[in-house]
Amino acid sequence: MDDRPVADRRSPRRGEARGRWAGLRAALYRQLADDDDRATYWVRHVRLGVALTETSALAVVGYVLLTPGSAVRTVLLLALAGAAVLVAPLLLLLPVAEMVRDRRGSLLFYGWSLAVTALVAAGSRVDGGADSPLYALLFITLGFMASAYPPAGVVAMGAMMTGAYLVCVNGGGGLDSSASFIAVVMAVYTVLCAMASANQWEAQDRQQLLLRTSEVLAATDPLTCCLNRRAFLDRLNRAAAGAGEEWVVCLVDLDGFKGVNDRSGHAAGDAVLRSVTAALSAVVRETDTVARLGGDEFAVLAEVEPDGSEALAARLRDAVARVGAGTGVTASVGVTDVRPGDDGHEVLGRADQAMYRSKGAGGNRVTALAG
């Protein structure tokens, strides 16, 4: 017999329920865009959806005017179509590019589809229920959803539309062969749209992964796995464009490194470079930047306290001396402050001058050059 309190016995079930709910939310609500290009895609997609809504509503107007019916039916259908014509363009006033970067994007499309489904169901009901051809507009909506919703969302909305057809369009009456056939077709079409959605999202995820991998490779030194010169300059320029922080650049050039290659070979030299990278990274914070500019030259971009630049440079020099003790490798360090508005190349130029002064004075020392 389980002697635990009832609340304790229920907690695993509650945890499982929360886990399932979290999984469902993750399946239904996805971030639609995480960069400007993807956000622009969704802005175009919304414009296309508005155009489809307008075209469909105008087609309904033409259908109503060309088919006989009661005055009440004509007025109601024209009112529903007019509502769609007038309201749909208002979506273009929304900050879609911002909304697709969070869950508001998914809510926008879900709400839009629910509204269209309600209009189509109401119009079909007014037009004769299951005998009305207006329910075919739901298939256009499902097709539009396939490129906007995650697969779980397509299934959920497709099931909702099928239910709307059965309850509202068919009047909730007994299912005849015609209504059953339409419901089956809508269910199959929902599955096909979900498959298309899954393929589209998988292709998008792969593309994003490839882009991120390419960006990492383009910014990373292959030997030491720290940033390369181009990526370092990008960060340096962003730091110089900021305000209110004290940034410093330390240029670290190894003394005696050529002798390691000459005596022990390039494999030993590569091992030294990796050790130096690890030593420099251990001195600075995770938010700071260590980069290999080329050969045996490294650069560090760090945020420091006022008048703390030379102390940081000294710690970097000492770190290199420790890992290079067995090989005779030390470091000549040049340090300079980064001022708001500085050009990255100019900052590196000042640090380079300071580093050469350290090397000219015998190496294994720090020289500061004011910004």
C-alpha positions in Angstrom: 0.0 0.0 0.0 1.3 3.5 -0.9 1.5 5.5 2.3 2.4 8.8 0.5 0.0 11.7 0.8 -2.5 11.9 -2.0 -0.9 15.1 -3.3 2.4 13.3 -3.6 0.8 10.4 -5.5 -0.9 12.8 -7.9 2.2 14.9 -8.6 3.7 12.5 -11.2 0.4 12.6 -13.0 0.4 16.3 -12.9 3.9 16.4 -14.1 3.0 14.1 -17.0 0.0 16.3 -17.8 2.2 19.4 -17.8 4.7 17.7 -20.0 2.1 16.7 -22.5 0.6 20.2 -22.5 4.1 21.7 -23.0 4.7 19.3 -25.9 1.3 20.3 -27.4 2.1 24.0 -27.1 5.5 23.5 -28.7 3.9 21.6 -31.6 1.2 24.2 -32.1 3.2 27.4 -31.5 6.5 27.8 -33.3 8.6 30.9 -33.8 7.9 31.6 -37.5 11.0 33.8 -38.0 14.3 34.6 -36.3 15.9 36.8 -38.9 14.9 39.7 -41.2 14.8 37.5 -44.4 12.3 35.1 -42.8 10.2 37.9 -41.4 10.0 39.4 -44.9 8.8 36.1 -46.2 5.9 36.0 -43.7 5.0 39.6 -44.6 4.7 38.5 -48.2 2.7 35.5 -47.1 0.2 37.7 -45.2 -0.2 39.9 -48.3 -0.9 36.8 -50.3 -3.4 35.6 -47.8 -5.2 38.9 -47.9 -5.3 38.8 -51.7 -6.8 35.3 -51.5 -9.4 36.4 -49.0 -10.4 39.4 -51.1 -10.5 37.2 -54.3 -12.6 34.6 -52.6 -15.0 37.2 -51.1 -15.5 38.8 -54.6 -16.1 35.4 -56.1 -18.8 34.9 -53.5 -20.3 38.2 -54.5 -20.4 37.1 -58.2 -21.9 33.7 -57.2 -24.6 35.4 -55.2 -25.5 37.8 -58.0 -25.6 35.1 -60.6 -27.6 32.5 -58.8 -31.3 32.9 -57.8 -32.3 32.9 -54.2 -34.4 34.7 -51.6 -33.8 38.3 -50.7 -32.7 37.3 -47.2 -30.2 34.9 -48.5 -28.8 37.5 -50.9 -28.4 40.2 -48.3 -26.8 37.9 -45.7 -24.3 36.4 -48.2 -23.4 39.9 -49.5 -23.0 41.1 -45.9 -20.6 38.2 -45.1 -18.6 38.7 -48.3 -18.5 42.5 -47.7 -17.2 41.9 -44.1 -14.3 39.8 -45.5 -13.5 42.5 -48.2 -13.4 45.3 -45.6 -11.7 43.5 -42.7 -9.0 41.5 -44.5 -6.9 44.5 -45.6 -6.7 45.6 -41.9 -4.3 42.7 -41.4 -1.8 44.7 -43.5 -1.7 47.3 -40.7 -0.4 44.8 -38.1 3.3 44.7 -37.3 3.7 41.3 -38.9 7.5 41.4 -39.1 7.6 41.7 -35.3 4.7 39.3 -34.6 6.3 36.4 -36.4 9.3 36.5 -34.2 7.2 35.3 -31.2 4.0 33.3 -30.5 1.9 36.2 -31.8 2.6 35.1 -35.3 1.0 31.7 -34.8 -1.9 33.3 -33.0 -2.4 35.6 -36.0 -2.7 32.8 -38.4 -4.9 30.6 -36.1 -7.3 33.5 -35.5 -7.4 34.4 -39.2 -8.3 30.8 -40.1 -10.9 30.6 -37.4 -12.5 33.8 -38.7 -12.5 32.5 -42.3 -13.9 29.2 -41.2 -16.7 30.9 -39.3 -17.6 33.1 -42.4 -17.5 30.2 -44.8 -19.6 27.9 -42.4 -22.2 30.7 -41.9 -22.4 31.5 -45.6 -22.7 27.9 -46.6 -25.5 27.4 -44.0 -27.4 30.4 -45.3 -26.9 29.2 -48.9 -28.5 25.8 -48.3 -26.2 23.8 -46.1 -24.6 20.7 -47.6 -26.0 21.7 -51.0 -24.0 24.9 -51.1 -20.7 25.0 -53.0 -19.3 27.7 -50.7 -17.8 25.1 -48.4 -15.2 24.6 -51.1 -13.5 27.8 -49.9 -12.3 25.8 -46.8 -10.0 23.8 -49.1 -8.3 27.1 -50.2 -7.9 28.0 -46.5 -6.4 24.5 -45.8 -4.0 24.9 -48.7 -2.9 28.3 -47.4 -2.3 26.9 -44.0 0.0 24.2 -45.3 2.8 26.8 -45.7 2.0 28.8 -42.6 1.2 26.3 -39.8 3.3 23.6 -38.2 2.0 20.1 -39.0 0.2 19.8 -35.7 -1.6 23.1 -36.3 -2.6 22.0 -39.8 -4.2 18.8 -38.3 -5.9 20.8 -35.5 -7.4 23.4 -37.9 -8.3 20.8 -40.5 -10.2 18.8 -37.9 -11.9 22.0 -36.8 -12.9 22.8 -40.3 -14.2 19.3 -40.9 -16.2 19.5 -37.8 -17.5 22.9 -38.8 -18.7 21.4 -42.1 -20.5 18.6 -40.4 -22.1 20.7 -37.7 -22.8 24.0 -39.4 -22.9 23.3 -43.1 -24.7 19.9 -42.8 -26.9 21.2 -40.0 -25.8 18.6 -37.5 -28.2 16.2 -39.1 -27.7 12.6 -40.0 -24.7 11.9 -42.3 -25.8 11.0 -45.7 -23.4 9.5 -48.3 -22.7 13.0 -49.8 -21.8 14.6 -46.5 -19.7 11.6 -45.4 -17.8 11.7 -48.7 -17.0 15.4 -48.3 -15.9 14.9 -44.7 -13.6 12.1 -45.8 -12.1 14.2 -48.6 -11.5 17.1 -46.2 -9.8 14.7 -43.7 -7.6 13.3 -46.4 -6.8 16.8 -47.7 -5.9 17.8 -44.2 -3.4 14.9 -44.0 -1.9 15.9 -47.3 -1.6 19.5 -46.1 0.0 18.4 -42.9 2.6 16.3 -44.9 3.4 19.4 -47.0 3.7 21.5 -43.9 6.1 18.9 -42.3 8.2 18.9 -45.4 8.3 22.7 -45.6 9.3 23.0 -41.9 11.9 20.3 -42.2 13.4 22.0 -45.2 13.4 25.3 -43.3 15.0 23.8 -40.3 17.7 22.2 -42.4 18.3 25.5 -44.2 18.7 27.3 -40.9 21.0 24.7 -39.6 23.2 24.9 -42.7 23.2 28.7 -42.5 24.2 28.7 -38.9 26.9 26.1 -39.5 28.2 28.1 -42.4 28.3 31.3 -40.3 30.1 29.5 -37.5 32.7 28.0 -39.9 33.2 31.4 -41.6 33.8 33.0 -38.2 36.0 30.3 -36.6 39.7 29.6 -36.8 39.8 25.8 -37.8 42.9 25.0 -35.7 42.1 26.7 -32.3 38.3 26.9 -32.7 38.3 30.5 -31.5 37.1 33.4 -33.7 39.1 34.5 -36.7 40.2 37.9 -37.8 37.0 38.9 -39.7 34.7 37.8 -36.8 36.9 39.6 -34.3 36.7 42.9 -36.3 32.9 42.6 -36.5 32.7 42.3 -32.7 35.2 45.1 -32.2 33.3 47.4 -34.5 30.1 46.6 -32.5 31.8 47.4 -29.3 33.1 50.7 -30.6 29.6 51.6 -31.7 28.3 51.1 -28.2 28.4 53.6 -25.4 28.8 53.3 -21.7 31.2 50.3 -21.5 35.0 50.2 -21.1 36.4 48.0 -23.8 40.0 47.1 -24.3 41.9 45.3 -27.0 45.0 43.2 -26.2 47.2 42.0 -29.1 49.2 38.9 -28.1 52.1 37.9 -30.2 54.1 34.8 -29.2 57.8 35.0 -28.6 59.9 32.0 -29.5 57.1 30.2 -31.4 59.1 29.7 -34.6 61.7 27.7 -32.5 59.0 25.2 -31.5 58.2 24.5 -35.1 61.8 24.3 -36.1 62.8 21.9 -33.2 59.7 19.8 -32.8 57.6 20.2 -36.0 54.4 21.8 -36.8 52.3 19.3 -34.9 53.9 20.5 -31.7 53.4 24.1 -32.8 49.7 23.5 -33.4 49.5 22.0 -29.9 51.1 25.2 -28.4 48.6 27.4 -30.3 45.6 25.4 -28.9 47.1 25.6 -25.4 47.6 29.3 -25.7 44.0 29.7 -26.9 42.7 27.8 -23.9 44.9 29.8 -21.5 43.8 33.2 -22.9 40.1 32.1 -22.8 40.5 31.1 -19.1 41.7 34.5 -18.2 38.8 36.5 -19.7 35.0 36.1 -19.1 32.6 34.2 -21.3 31.3 37.5 -22.6 34.7 38.6 -23.8 36.3 37.5 -27.1 39.5 35.6 -27.9 40.5 35.4 -31.6 43.4 34.1 -33.6 44.3 36.8 -36.1 46.8 34.6 -38.0 50.0 32.7 -37.4 51.0 33.1 -33.8 49.1 36.3 -33.2 46.0 36.5 -31.0 43.7 39.3 -30.0 41.4 39.7 -27.0 38.4 42.1 -26.7 37.3 42.5 -23.1 35.2 44.7 -21.0 37.2 46.0 -18.1 36.9 48.3 -15.1 38.4 51.8 -15.5 42.2 51.6 -15.6 42.1 47.8 -15.7 43.4 47.3 -19.2 47.1 46.8 -18.3 46.2 44.5 -15.4 44.3 42.3 -17.9 47.1 42.4 -20.4 49.5 41.3 -17.6 47.3 38.3 -16.8 47.2 37.3 -20.4 51.0 37.5 -20.6 51.4 35.4 -17.4 48.9 32.8 -18.7 51.0 32.4 -21.9 54.2 32.1 -19.9 52.7 29.3 -17.8 51.6 27.1 -20.8 54.8 27.9 -22.7 57.2 27.2 -19.9 58.3 23.9 -21.3 58.8 25.2 -24.8 60.3 28.7 -24.2 57.2 30.4 -25.5 56.2 33.8 -24.0 54.0 36.7 -25.2 54.6 40.3 -26.2 51.3 42.1 -25.5 50.1 45.4 -26.8 47.0 47.0 -25.2 44.8 49.9 -26.1 41.4 51.2 -25.0 38.4 51.2 -27.4 36.7 54.5 -27.6 33.1 55.1 -28.9 33.2 55.7 -32.6 36.6 54.0 -33.2 37.3 52.1 -36.4 38.2 48.5 -35.7 41.2 48.6 -38.0 42.5 51.7 -36.3 42.2 50.1 -32.9 44.1 47.0 -34.1 46.7 49.3 -35.5 47.3 51.0 -32.1 47.4 47.6 -30.4 49.9 46.4 -33.0 52.2 49.3 -32.4 52.1 48.7 -28.7 52.8 45.0 -29.2 55.9 45.7 -31.4 57.2 48.0 -28.7 56.9 45.1 -26.3 58.7 42.8 -28.7 61.4 45.3 -29.5 62.1 45.7 -25.8 62.9 42.0 -25.5 59.4 40.3 -25.4 57.4 38.8 -22.5 56.1 42.2 -21.5 53.1 44.5 -21.8 53.0 47.9 -23.5 49.9 50.2 -23.4 49.1 52.8 -26.1 46.4 55.3 -25.3 43.4 55.5 -27.6 
